[in-house]
Amino acid sequence: MADMQFSYETINNSSYLVATFPNGEGVINYQVQMLTNNDIKNVIKASKRQKNEDILISYNITSKISLEQSVSRNKITKAGMINLITGAVAALEDIEEYQLVSAGLVFEEKYIYINPSTYEPDFVYLPCYTEDSGIEPLKKILLSFIMESKVEITNDNFIPVLLDTLNKPALTPQDLKEVCLRFKSGASARSEARQSGSQARAAEKPSFERPQQAQHRPADLMGAFQGERKSVPPQPGSKPFVTPLKPGGVPKPEDVLQKSAKNGGGKDGKGKTVVFAIIQIAIIAAVAAIVLSGALNGENGGLKMEYLLGIVIGALGIDFVIFREMFVNKKNKGDKKGKKTAPASPNKPGVPIPGKEMPSANKPPVNKPGTPSAIPNQAVKTPAPPVIPAKPAYNIPKKVAGNEPPSFNSMNSLYPQPNQKPAPEPVINNPLPVSGFDEYDNEGTVVLSEDKSSPHLEYFENGLVRKIKLNKEVVTVGRLRKQCDYAIENNKISKIHAEFIVRDGNYYVIDCNSTNGTFINGGTQRITSNVEHQLFDGDRVTLANVDLTLRC
């Protein structure tokens, strides 16, 4: 079909690949109806329209990129190659059910459109062929991928096995499907083997059960505390339990009473406890009397729970106040009274108070003149006067003749007197040049210019300025990190949204069939996909809702 031409078109938010047949020559109508009325696996659904005498078949390629674009940046992974072959085989098998021939499928990198994250393909079908070409076009393109090193090499012999299969004299789609199933299920089989192996190892591990601890009755433990060494009947699998006694044997009753008296449980404590118990009984009796008297009954004769709850809360408050006064406050007061201030150390010298003499015990012995020393055979030591640090000496510069500062004591010294010689000018070492102009005065101000050697795109993200450097011939921008040179985290950006091209000092942008489109300088009409649009310094390119400004 030498006269048929491909072009690109953008309508609303969709991108289309358009095949134009001049004067409608070569178009098979029943194939067009099959494409427009049915959903065929891995074949792009088409729509037909007529423009003058020409017939246009449009294929919706929104959010897809050509295989040529993807392979130019990255090699096809093993998983991508398996998905690509599986999709091609499914398309070849499905078109037979709709009485379409395999020659209509376009096996060219430029017109095979894939999902950039999974490599699942969608093929263009041209409704203008009558003869079947079989699997040869698919075999040819797969061999070209392998021979041109466009597929990643793996360690599981996937590429050699695929190459041997493609070189079979009678290659069928079933052969390619078996290779894909073999290597696709190999990974899942290995993962299942690893899981089963780990489960087997877990089953082989011996299970350790914690031995049950012996349970002892409270009566036996109480008997052991009281000094009766009762032997607890041994439980199965456990040793007999005997409570060890502390050194000194069983505590005597006198010691127990003495200890309780120290803790506030002596006679005083017992009396307080009895009084507090009587008060409790009185409060309970008072509450019961109020309830029985009917004072808390309502209009219908029933007991009002609100009244009862108020009486109980009031009784508890009184009870708490009495308990605090009897047990807590007096104990705290006793603790405060029991505290005594520690006597001052006799070795510490007393602190002198103005107007009072120091205690005699702390006074050093003073010897009056003519009185022998209080300590025999020992001279009286007179305390040395405190040493006052000398003030630092300052060198006062001497006056130089002729350079004396003017005296402010007399007004005459401020004015020149007759027959008085003028003072010589002071000599200054390293004098500055006494010229009318500085060495930079006659030069113009240097203007700071922008760095033209690093063209880039600027945009704002969360209040910060981000830069996309245009440091190579083609820079891809999108949301998919593995396939793009620069990823923008924005769900409205397509996986591969646009390409920026630098060629001979000129800058271009290409929309890669994005869903939300690419706009230039705030225009409302999105640019046509897969077509270069020239940019200039300061132009604003909008990818969906992200504004990029070109700085070149």
C-alpha positions as CSV (number, residue, x, y, z in Angstrom):
1,M,0.0,0.0,0.0
2,A,2.4,2.7,-1.3
3,D,-0.3,5.4,-1.3
4,M,-1.5,4.8,2.3
5,Q,-0.2,7.4,4.8
6,F,0.0,7.5,8.6
7,S,-0.5,10.8,10.5
8,Y,-1.4,11.8,14.0
9,E,-4.4,13.7,15.3
10,T,-5.6,15.0,18.7
11,I,-9.3,15.3,19.4
12,N,-10.4,16.6,22.8
13,N,-8.4,14.5,25.3
14,S,-7.5,11.7,23.0
15,S,-4.7,11.0,20.6
16,Y,-5.2,9.1,17.4
17,L,-3.0,7.4,14.7
18,V,-4.8,8.0,11.4
19,A,-4.3,5.8,8.3
20,T,-5.5,7.7,5.2
21,F,-6.5,5.8,2.1
22,P,-6.6,8.1,-0.9
23,N,-9.9,7.7,-2.8
24,G,-10.6,4.7,-0.5
25,E,-8.5,2.4,-2.7
26,G,-7.7,-1.0,-1.2
27,V,-10.0,-0.8,1.8
28,I,-12.0,-4.0,2.5
29,N,-15.3,-3.0,4.0
30,Y,-16.1,-6.2,5.9
31,Q,-12.8,-6.0,7.7
32,V,-13.5,-2.4,8.6
33,Q,-16.8,-3.5,10.1
34,M,-15.1,-6.2,12.1
35,L,-12.6,-3.7,13.5
36,T,-15.2,-1.1,14.4
37,N,-17.8,-3.4,15.8
38,N,-15.7,-5.9,17.9
39,D,-13.1,-5.9,20.6
40,I,-10.2,-8.1,19.4
41,K,-7.5,-9.1,21.8
42,N,-4.4,-6.9,21.6
43,V,-5.7,-5.1,18.5
44,I,-6.5,-1.4,18.7
45,K,-10.1,-0.6,18.1
46,A,-10.6,1.5,15.0
47,S,-13.2,4.0,13.8
48,K,-13.9,5.0,10.2
49,R,-14.7,8.4,8.7
50,Q,-14.6,9.8,5.2
51,K,-13.0,13.1,4.1
52,N,-13.9,14.1,0.6
53,E,-13.0,10.9,-1.4
54,D,-10.5,9.7,1.2
55,I,-11.2,7.1,3.8
56,L,-9.6,7.7,7.3
57,I,-9.2,4.8,9.8
58,S,-8.4,6.2,13.3
59,Y,-6.8,4.2,16.1
60,N,-7.0,5.5,19.7
61,I,-3.4,5.4,21.1
62,T,-4.0,7.6,24.2
63,S,-1.7,6.8,27.2
64,K,0.4,4.4,25.0
65,I,3.8,4.8,23.5
66,S,5.4,3.2,20.5
67,L,7.8,0.3,21.0
68,E,10.4,2.3,19.1
69,Q,10.3,5.1,21.7
70,S,10.7,2.6,24.6
71,V,13.5,0.6,23.0
72,S,15.5,3.8,22.2
73,R,15.8,4.5,26.0
74,N,15.9,1.0,27.6
75,K,16.3,-2.6,26.7
76,I,13.3,-4.9,26.8
77,T,13.2,-6.9,30.0
78,K,12.6,-10.6,30.1
79,A,9.1,-10.1,31.6
80,G,8.4,-7.4,28.9
81,M,9.5,-9.8,26.1
82,I,7.3,-12.5,27.4
83,N,4.3,-10.1,27.6
84,L,5.1,-8.9,24.1
85,I,5.2,-12.4,22.6
86,T,2.1,-13.5,24.5
87,G,0.1,-10.5,23.2
88,A,1.3,-11.0,19.6
89,V,0.3,-14.7,19.7
90,A,-3.1,-13.8,21.2
91,A,-3.7,-11.3,18.4
92,L,-2.8,-13.8,15.7
93,E,-5.1,-16.4,17.2
94,D,-8.1,-14.0,17.8
95,I,-8.2,-12.4,14.4
96,E,-8.9,-15.8,12.8
97,E,-12.2,-16.0,14.6
98,Y,-13.2,-12.7,12.9
99,Q,-12.1,-13.9,9.4
100,L,-9.2,-11.4,9.3
101,V,-5.8,-12.3,7.9
102,S,-2.4,-12.0,9.7
103,A,-1.0,-9.8,7.0
104,G,-3.1,-6.9,8.3
105,L,-1.3,-6.8,11.6
106,V,1.5,-4.1,11.5
107,F,4.7,-5.6,13.0
108,E,6.8,-2.5,13.0
109,E,8.4,-0.9,16.1
110,K,7.0,2.5,15.2
111,Y,3.4,1.3,15.1
112,I,3.3,-1.2,17.9
113,Y,2.0,0.5,21.0
114,I,2.7,-0.8,24.4
115,N,1.8,-0.1,28.1
116,P,5.2,1.4,29.2
117,S,5.1,-0.3,32.6
118,T,4.3,-3.9,31.5
119,Y,5.1,-4.0,27.7
120,E,1.6,-5.4,27.0
121,P,1.2,-4.7,23.2
122,D,-1.6,-3.3,21.1
123,F,-1.3,-3.8,17.3
124,V,-2.6,-1.7,14.4
125,Y,-4.7,-3.7,11.9
126,L,-5.0,-2.3,8.3
127,P,-8.2,-3.6,6.6
128,C,-6.7,-3.8,3.2
129,Y,-5.1,-7.3,2.9
130,T,-6.5,-10.5,1.5
131,E,-3.6,-13.0,1.7
132,D,-2.3,-14.5,4.9
133,S,1.4,-14.1,5.8
134,G,1.4,-16.4,8.8
135,I,3.8,-15.9,11.6
136,E,6.8,-14.7,9.5
137,P,6.4,-10.9,10.3
138,L,6.4,-11.7,14.1
139,K,9.4,-13.9,13.7
140,K,11.3,-11.2,11.8
141,I,10.8,-8.5,14.4
142,L,11.6,-10.8,17.3
143,L,14.9,-11.9,15.6
144,S,15.7,-8.2,15.0
145,F,15.3,-7.5,18.8
146,I,17.7,-10.3,19.7
147,M,20.3,-9.6,17.1
148,E,20.4,-5.8,17.8
149,S,20.8,-6.5,21.6
150,K,17.5,-4.8,22.5
151,V,16.6,-7.5,25.0
152,E,18.2,-7.8,28.5
153,I,20.4,-10.9,28.9
154,T,19.3,-13.2,31.8
155,N,20.9,-16.2,33.6
156,D,18.2,-18.7,32.8
157,N,18.9,-19.3,29.1
158,F,15.8,-17.5,28.0
159,I,17.4,-15.8,25.0
160,P,19.1,-18.9,23.7
161,V,16.0,-21.0,24.0
162,L,13.9,-18.3,22.3
163,L,16.5,-18.0,19.5
164,D,16.4,-21.8,18.9
165,T,12.6,-21.7,18.8
166,L,12.6,-18.9,16.3
167,N,15.0,-20.7,14.0
168,K,12.7,-23.7,13.7
169,P,11.8,-24.4,10.0
170,A,8.1,-24.9,10.8
171,L,7.5,-22.3,13.5
172,T,4.0,-22.0,14.9
173,P,2.3,-19.7,17.4
174,Q,2.0,-22.6,19.8
175,D,5.8,-23.0,19.9
176,L,6.3,-19.4,21.1
177,K,3.4,-19.8,23.6
178,E,5.1,-22.9,25.1
179,V,8.4,-21.0,25.5
180,C,6.7,-18.1,27.3
181,L,4.7,-20.5,29.6
182,R,7.9,-22.4,30.4
183,F,9.9,-19.3,31.5
184,K,6.9,-17.5,33.0
185,S,5.9,-20.5,35.1
186,G,9.6,-21.2,36.0
187,A,9.7,-18.2,38.3
188,S,6.4,-19.1,40.0
189,A,7.5,-22.7,40.3
190,R,10.7,-21.7,42.0
191,S,8.9,-19.4,44.4
192,E,6.4,-22.3,45.2
193,A,9.4,-24.6,45.8
194,R,11.0,-22.1,48.1
195,Q,7.7,-21.8,50.1
196,S,7.2,-25.5,50.3
197,G,10.9,-26.0,51.4
198,S,10.5,-23.4,54.1
199,Q,7.3,-25.1,55.3
200,A,9.0,-28.5,55.3
201,R,11.9,-27.1,57.3
202,A,9.4,-25.6,59.8
203,A,7.7,-29.0,60.1
204,E,11.0,-30.8,60.8
205,K,11.9,-28.5,63.7
206,P,11.2,-30.2,67.1
207,S,8.5,-28.5,69.1
208,F,9.5,-27.7,72.6
209,E,6.7,-27.5,75.2
210,R,7.2,-25.5,78.4
211,P,7.0,-27.7,81.5
212,Q,4.0,-27.1,83.7
213,Q,4.9,-25.4,87.0
214,A,3.7,-27.1,90.1
215,Q,0.6,-25.6,91.6
216,H,0.5,-25.3,95.3
217,R,-2.5,-24.8,97.5
218,P,-2.7,-21.7,99.7
219,A,-3.2,-23.8,102.9
220,D,0.1,-25.6,102.3
221,L,2.0,-22.3,101.7
222,M,0.4,-20.8,104.9
223,G,1.5,-23.9,106.8
224,A,5.0,-23.5,105.6
225,F,5.1,-19.8,106.6
226,Q,4.0,-20.8,110.1
227,G,6.9,-23.1,110.5
228,E,5.1,-26.4,109.8
229,R,7.2,-28.1,107.2
230,K,4.4,-29.7,105.3
231,S,5.5,-31.7,102.3
232,V,3.5,-30.9,99.2
233,P,2.6,-34.0,97.3
234,P,4.8,-34.0,94.1
235,Q,3.1,-33.4,90.9
236,P,3.9,-35.5,87.9
237,G,7.1,-34.3,86.3
238,S,7.9,-31.8,89.0
239,K,10.0,-31.7,92.2
240,P,8.4,-31.3,95.6
241,F,8.1,-27.7,96.7
242,V,9.2,-26.6,100.1
243,T,9.1,-23.0,101.1
244,P,12.5,-22.0,102.4
245,L,12.5,-20.3,105.8
246,K,14.5,-17.2,106.5
247,P,17.5,-17.3,108.8
248,G,16.5,-17.1,112.5
249,G,13.5,-19.4,112.2
250,V,9.9,-18.5,112.6
251,P,9.3,-14.9,113.8
252,K,8.1,-14.7,117.4
253,P,4.7,-13.1,118.2
254,E,6.4,-10.4,120.3
255,D,8.5,-9.3,117.2
256,V,5.4,-9.2,115.1
257,L,3.6,-7.0,117.5
258,Q,6.6,-4.8,117.9
259,K,6.9,-4.4,114.2
260,S,3.2,-3.6,113.8
261,A,3.5,-1.0,116.6
262,K,6.3,0.7,114.7
263,N,4.1,0.9,111.6
264,G,1.2,2.5,113.6
265,G,-0.5,-0.7,114.5
266,G,0.1,-0.5,118.3
267,K,-2.4,0.5,121.0
268,D,-2.9,3.9,119.5
269,G,-3.5,2.3,116.1
270,K,-5.9,-0.2,117.4
271,G,-8.0,2.5,119.2
272,K,-8.2,4.5,116.0
273,T,-9.2,1.5,114.0
274,V,-12.1,0.7,116.5
275,V,-13.3,4.3,116.4
276,F,-13.1,4.4,112.7
277,A,-15.1,1.2,112.4
278,I,-17.8,2.6,114.8
279,I,-18.1,5.7,112.7
280,Q,-18.5,3.5,109.6
281,I,-21.4,1.6,111.2
282,A,-23.0,4.8,112.3
283,I,-22.9,6.2,108.8
284,I,-24.3,3.0,107.3
285,A,-27.1,3.0,109.9
286,A,-27.9,6.6,109.2
287,V,-28.1,6.0,105.4
288,A,-30.3,2.9,106.0
289,A,-32.6,4.9,108.3
290,I,-33.0,7.6,105.7
291,V,-33.9,5.0,103.1
292,L,-36.4,3.2,105.4
293,S,-38.1,6.5,106.4
294,G,-39.3,7.1,102.9
295,A,-37.6,10.4,102.5
296,L,-36.0,9.3,99.3
297,N,-39.3,8.0,97.7
298,G,-40.7,9.7,94.6
299,E,-44.3,10.7,93.8
300,N,-45.2,7.1,92.8
301,G,-43.9,5.7,96.1
302,G,-40.8,4.2,94.5
303,L,-37.2,4.8,95.6
304,K,-35.5,7.6,93.7
305,M,-32.0,6.3,92.7
306,E,-30.8,9.9,92.2
307,Y,-31.5,10.8,95.8
308,L,-29.9,7.5,97.0
309,L,-26.8,8.2,94.9
310,G,-26.4,11.7,96.4
311,I,-26.7,10.4,99.9
312,V,-24.1,7.6,99.2
313,I,-21.6,10.1,97.7
314,G,-22.0,12.5,100.6
315,A,-21.4,9.6,103.1
316,L,-18.3,8.6,101.2
317,G,-17.0,12.2,101.3
318,I,-17.5,12.4,105.1
319,D,-15.9,9.0,105.4
320,F,-12.8,10.1,103.4
321,V,-12.4,13.3,105.5
322,I,-12.5,11.3,108.8
323,F,-10.0,8.8,107.5
324,R,-7.6,11.5,106.4
325,E,-7.8,13.3,109.7
326,M,-7.4,10.2,111.8
327,F,-4.6,8.4,110.0
328,V,-2.9,10.5,107.3
329,N,-2.6,14.1,108.7
330,K,-1.5,13.0,112.3
331,K,1.1,10.7,110.8
332,N,2.5,13.5,108.7
333,K,2.5,15.8,111.8
334,G,4.3,13.1,113.8
335,D,6.9,12.8,111.1
336,K,7.5,16.5,111.1
337,K,7.9,16.6,114.9
338,G,10.3,13.7,114.9
339,K,12.7,15.5,112.5
340,K,15.5,17.2,114.3
341,T,18.0,19.5,112.9
342,A,21.5,18.1,112.8
343,P,24.0,19.9,115.1
344,A,26.7,21.9,113.5
345,S,30.0,20.2,113.1
346,P,32.5,21.3,115.9
347,N,35.3,21.5,113.3
348,K,33.4,24.0,111.2
349,P,34.3,27.6,112.1
350,G,31.4,29.7,113.1
351,V,30.2,32.5,110.8
352,P,30.8,35.9,112.3
353,I,27.8,38.1,112.9
354,P,28.2,41.8,113.0
355,G,28.0,43.1,116.6
356,K,28.5,39.7,118.1
357,E,31.6,37.9,119.2
358,M,32.5,34.5,117.9
359,P,32.1,31.6,120.4
360,S,35.1,31.1,122.5
361,A,35.5,27.5,121.2
362,N,36.0,28.8,117.7
363,K,38.1,31.9,118.6
364,P,41.8,31.5,117.8
365,P,44.0,32.3,120.8
366,V,45.2,35.9,120.8
367,N,48.4,36.8,122.5
368,K,48.7,40.3,123.9
369,P,52.1,42.0,123.8
370,G,54.3,41.0,126.6
371,T,52.2,37.8,127.3
372,P,53.8,34.5,126.7
373,S,52.4,32.2,124.0
374,A,49.4,30.1,125.1
375,I,51.1,27.1,123.5
376,P,54.6,26.4,124.9
377,N,57.7,26.3,122.8
378,Q,55.8,27.8,119.8
379,A,56.2,31.3,118.5
380,V,53.2,33.4,117.8
381,K,52.4,33.7,114.2
382,T,51.2,37.1,113.0
383,P,48.9,36.9,110.0
384,A,50.5,38.4,106.9
385,P,48.7,41.3,105.4
386,P,46.8,40.5,102.2
387,V,48.7,40.9,99.0
388,I,47.1,43.5,96.7
389,P,47.9,42.8,93.1
390,A,49.8,45.7,91.6
391,K,48.0,47.7,88.9
392,P,49.3,47.1,85.4
393,A,51.7,49.7,84.3
394,Y,50.7,51.7,81.3
395,N,53.3,53.3,79.1
396,I,52.3,56.9,78.6
397,P,53.7,58.2,75.3
398,K,56.0,61.1,75.6
399,K,55.1,64.3,74.0
400,V,57.0,65.1,70.8
401,A,58.0,68.6,70.1
402,G,55.7,70.3,67.6
403,N,53.0,67.6,67.9
404,E,51.5,68.6,71.3
405,P,47.7,68.5,71.2
406,P,46.1,71.9,71.8
407,S,45.5,72.9,75.4
408,F,41.9,73.5,76.3
409,N,42.8,75.4,79.5
410,S,43.2,78.7,77.7
411,M,41.4,80.0,74.6
412,N,44.6,81.5,73.2
413,S,46.1,78.1,72.6
414,L,43.3,77.4,70.1
415,Y,44.3,80.2,67.7
416,P,47.7,80.8,66.1
417,Q,49.9,83.3,67.9
418,P,52.2,85.8,66.2
419,N,55.8,84.6,65.6
420,Q,54.6,81.0,66.1
421,K,55.8,78.3,63.7
422,P,53.2,76.0,62.3
423,A,53.4,72.4,63.5
424,P,54.9,70.0,61.0
425,E,52.5,67.5,59.3
426,P,52.6,64.0,60.9
427,V,54.5,61.4,58.9
428,I,52.3,58.4,57.9
429,N,53.9,55.2,56.9
430,N,52.6,53.5,53.7
431,P,50.5,56.4,52.4
432,L,47.6,55.8,50.0
433,P,47.8,57.2,46.5
434,V,46.6,60.7,46.5
435,S,45.1,60.6,43.0
436,G,41.8,62.0,41.9
437,F,40.5,58.6,40.6
438,D,40.7,55.0,41.7
439,E,42.1,52.4,39.3
440,Y,38.5,51.0,38.7
441,D,36.8,54.4,38.3
442,N,37.2,54.6,34.5
443,E,35.8,51.1,33.9
444,G,32.1,50.3,33.3
445,T,30.1,48.1,35.7
446,V,30.2,44.4,34.7
447,V,26.7,43.0,34.1
448,L,26.0,39.6,35.5
449,S,24.5,37.4,32.8
450,E,22.7,34.1,33.2
451,D,24.5,30.8,32.6
452,K,23.6,30.0,29.0
453,S,25.6,26.7,29.1
454,S,23.0,24.8,31.1
455,P,19.5,24.9,29.5
456,H,16.8,23.6,31.8
457,L,13.1,23.6,32.6
458,E,11.8,25.1,35.8
459,Y,8.6,24.3,37.7
460,F,7.2,24.6,41.2
461,E,6.6,21.6,43.5
462,N,5.3,22.2,47.0
463,G,6.6,25.7,47.0
464,L,10.1,24.8,45.8
465,V,11.7,25.4,42.4
466,R,12.6,22.2,40.6
467,K,14.8,22.0,37.6
468,I,14.9,19.5,34.7
469,K,18.3,19.7,33.0
470,L,18.2,19.4,29.2
471,N,21.7,17.9,29.2
472,K,21.1,15.4,26.3
473,E,19.5,15.1,23.0
474,V,16.1,13.7,24.2
475,V,14.8,14.1,27.8
476,T,11.7,12.2,28.7
477,V,9.3,13.5,31.4
478,G,6.5,11.5,32.9
479,R,5.3,9.6,36.0
480,L,7.1,6.2,35.4
481,R,10.6,6.4,36.9
482,K,11.9,3.3,35.1
483,Q,11.0,4.7,31.7
484,C,11.5,8.4,32.1
485,D,14.6,10.6,32.5
486,Y,12.8,12.8,35.0
487,A,9.7,11.7,37.0
488,I,7.1,14.1,38.3
489,E,5.0,12.7,41.1
490,N,1.5,13.8,39.9
491,N,-1.3,11.4,39.0
492,K,-2.5,13.7,36.3
493,I,0.8,13.3,34.5
494,S,0.9,10.3,32.2
495,K,3.4,7.5,32.6
496,I,5.4,8.8,29.7
497,H,4.0,12.3,29.1
498,A,6.3,14.2,26.8
499,E,9.8,14.4,25.2
500,F,12.0,17.5,25.1
501,I,14.5,17.5,22.2
502,V,17.7,19.5,21.9
503,R,19.0,19.7,18.3
504,D,21.4,22.2,16.8
505,G,20.7,24.8,19.5
506,N,16.9,24.5,19.0
507,Y,14.4,23.1,21.4
508,Y,11.3,21.0,20.7
509,V,8.6,19.3,22.7
510,I,6.7,16.1,21.6
511,D,3.5,14.9,23.4
512,C,3.7,11.1,23.8
513,N,-0.1,10.4,23.5
514,S,-0.7,11.7,27.0
515,T,-4.1,11.5,28.6
516,N,-4.4,15.1,29.8
517,G,-2.4,16.7,27.0
518,T,0.4,19.2,26.6
519,F,-0.2,22.9,26.1
520,I,2.2,25.8,25.1
521,N,2.1,29.3,26.6
522,G,-1.3,28.9,28.2
523,G,-3.2,27.8,25.1
524,T,-6.5,26.0,25.4
525,Q,-5.8,23.6,22.5
526,R,-3.5,20.8,23.3
527,I,-0.7,20.2,20.8
528,T,-0.8,17.3,18.4
529,S,0.8,14.1,19.8
530,N,3.9,12.7,18.2
531,V,4.7,15.9,16.4
532,E,7.6,18.3,17.2
533,H,6.7,21.8,18.4
534,Q,9.5,24.3,18.6
535,L,10.1,26.2,21.9
536,F,12.0,29.4,22.7
537,D,13.5,30.9,25.8
538,G,10.8,31.7,28.4
539,D,8.1,29.6,26.7
540,R,5.7,27.9,29.2
541,V,4.9,24.2,28.6
542,T,2.0,22.8,30.6
543,L,2.0,19.0,31.1
544,A,-1.6,18.3,32.3
545,N,-1.6,20.8,35.2
546,V,2.2,21.3,35.7
547,D,3.8,24.4,34.2
548,L,7.4,24.1,33.0
549,T,9.3,27.2,31.9
550,L,12.2,26.9,29.4
551,R,15.4,28.6,30.4
552,C,18.0,28.5,27.6
